[in-house]
């Protein structure tokens, strides 16, 4: 028997509003149609009506999880247009913020996945660990969501005691390697819920332009931190975890291993934090003009490549601000991952691409 | 940061992507600023490039500039084209990754992508006005 199941856009089970229309033959998903835009705030349009400094505050609100990567990408694009080079210490601090952001985002995702698997103890453990990262971010920036750290030419605040952050990294890495990853890798209940479920093949991932951990769980090794290094990423040694099975289990493993690598990067950055200023002085006042031209900045957000294209017409207001978020590319793959799967697995399969609709809708 | 090997431009030209290439502000830009979007897409796909984005910009004369971005082995390639009629060939049949981007660009900038079977609403709802990101004077 065939039937349609409309889910959303406003539904108790959805973290953010979106709409999914599932077509099912019995318990098997035969098609899925997605509707977005319920979080649309017109951020690109608004950014083209504010000066460059106001734009930083605006784009940081694209996402409530990876807010830092948006202001970072925006500032990097403006720095390319203006020729302003941030000092070394600022580049390292940007890496620290980016990796802390990746950690808390991956803890959030791992916890959410565990909850959908039915493993609520791991959900609680992940959110407890995430809270520790949030405390560090709060101690550094004074904020938990919109950190306000990036400015054109560097960062707004220094890290007063970088070595104090190191101790928390040991605790986080230990929890990931001794508790979370072994459960993701070896627990039979997790395996039965995730292995062979929601497969996105490498060919499908390439065709759909998938990015980030989702793509890396399907055998695509690209990570912008390595492929097109920015900030100070070319100074650090780290691995890019890649799995080839393309299923939910592979996504769990990639996220877990990426957290270990983030701890590794953070240790290197915090120990080698160069002395010096944290920002390069920019022209006085908020309404300084940016030379005519177009710049593109890419960064590896927790969910994958984010791209900012900023065009200047020589005034103090950008002519165009384009934001292409990772979920915008990744979410379209969910239909492929859902086809032929059990209806009861569809929440986990959707969540396993780590969607952020706020980012996607902008 | 430009991380391309020394012979990268030569390899692009030998790959059939033609034109002159210049690294500027985070991307390789191809000149002249015209291209056959479908032939270029087909060539890039055959080279293993990953579709990244289409960026639409409304120029002061209301012509729409379209920048197609592709990633080739970590290098970002940008191809510029423009349309005064707000009409351009779709590449979705060649590159499924472009589907959502074309639908979004249609809704925000009223671009008509020819060759598509349908252009279903993505961000807006059926019946909503298209071109919502166009400057006000253009949609009066």
Boltz contact constraints between the chains, C-beta under 6 A:
constraints:
  - contact:
      token1: [A, 36]
      token2: [B, 122]
      max_distance: 6.0
  - contact:
      token1: [A, 36]
      token2: [B, 123]
      max_distance: 6.0
  - contact:
      token1: [A, 37]
      token2: [B, 123]
      max_distance: 6.0
  - contact:
      token1: [A, 37]
      token2: [B, 124]
      max_distance: 6.0
  - contact:
      token1: [A, 40]
      token2: [B, 123]
      max_distance: 6.0
  - contact:
      token1: [A, 45]
      token2: [B, 133]
      max_distance: 6.0
  - contact:
      token1: [A, 80]
      token2: [B, 25]
      max_distance: 6.0
  - contact:
      token1: [A, 80]
      token2: [B, 26]
      max_distance: 6.0
  - contact:
      token1: [A, 207]
      token2: [B, 96]
      max_distance: 6.0
  - contact:
      token1: [A, 208]
      token2: [B, 96]
      max_distance: 6.0
  - contact:
      token1: [A, 208]
      token2: [B, 97]
      max_distance: 6.0
  - contact:
      token1: [A, 209]
      token2: [B, 50]
      max_distance: 6.0
  - contact:
      token1: [A, 209]
      token2: [B, 51]
      max_distance: 6.0
  - contact:
      token1: [A, 209]
      token2: [B, 97]
      max_distance: 6.0
  - contact:
      token1: [A, 227]
      token2: [B, 74]
      max_distance: 6.0
  - contact:
      token1: [A, 228]
      token2: [B, 74]
      max_distance: 6.0
  - contact:
      token1: [A, 229]
      token2: [B, 1]
      max_distance: 6.0
  - contact:
      token1: [A, 295]
      token2: [B, 25]
      max_distance: 6.0
  - contact:
      token1: [A, 295]
      token2: [B, 26]
      max_distance: 6.0
  - contact:
      token1: [A, 296]
      token2: [B, 26]
      max_distance: 6.0
  - contact:
      token1: [A, 296]
      token2: [B, 27]
      max_distance: 6.0
  - contact:
      token1: [A, 297]
      token2: [B, 26]
      max_distance: 6.0
  - contact:
      token1: [A, 307]
      token2: [B, 53]
      max_distance: 6.0
  - contact:
      token1: [A, 309]
      token2: [B, 55]
      max_distance: 6.0
  - contact:
      token1: [A, 311]
      token2: [B, 57]
      max_distance: 6.0
  - contact:
      token1: [A, 320]
      token2: [B, 57]
      max_distance: 6.0
  - contact:
      token1: [A, 322]
      token2: [B, 55]
      max_distance: 6.0
  - contact:
      token1: [A, 324]
      token2: [B, 53]
      max_distance: 6.0
  - contact:
      token1: [A, 332]
      token2: [B, 100]
      max_distance: 6.0
